[in-house]
Amino acid sequence: MDAEYEKICLYCEHAAPAYESDHMCCDLKGIVSSGFKCRKFIYDPLKRIPRVPKKQDDNEMPQI
């Protein structure tokens, strides 16, 4: 099963943002980069930033 997210600390339940934007404070590993990967990864859906949908052009007619 392919996941829609990367298994990195940025989306992990054990990690929280550190003072620097590109680092995370992990409960298990300490200070790591936001792209760090480990085997204890647990996905936290609340940390995922949703994609912004594309805005429709005003000139386009809606399809019915």
N, C-alpha and C positions, 0 to 999 in steps of 0.2 A: 504494500500500500504506500503510495507516494504522498508525502506531506506537502501542504501548501506553504509551509514556513520552513525557515532554516533552523536547525537545532543549534542555536548559539545562545550565549549568555544574555543577550539583549532581550530574549523572549522567555527566559527561564524563571521559574518560581523561586529559586534560591538566590537570585541576584537582584541587586538594587543599583540604580545609577550612583556613581561616585561623583566627587566634585568636578573632575574633568569629564567632558562630554563623551569621550571615546573609551572610558573605562567603567567597569562595573565592580561593585563590592559583593562578592559571592560569600554566602554563609559557609560554604565548604572549602573553597580554594583561596579566599582572600581577595586582594585587588587583582583583577584580570582585565584584558581588553574586551570590548563589547562583542567582538567576533570570536572569542574563545569558545571551544567545544570540550565537553567532558561527558563521561558515561552517566552521570547523575542528573542529566537534563530532565526537567519536568516542564512541559509547556504551560504557560500562563496566558490565556487568551486576552486578559485585560491589558497586557503590555503591547499587544499588536496594534499598530497604527493602520487603520483601514485606508484603502485607496480611495481617492476622490474620483467620483464618476465624471466622465467627460461631459462638458456642457454642450447642449444642442445649439446649432446655429439658429438664429431667429428667422433666417431666410428659408429654411427647410420646412416643407409641409409635413405634418405628422402622417404616418402610415396608418391607415384604417383597415 
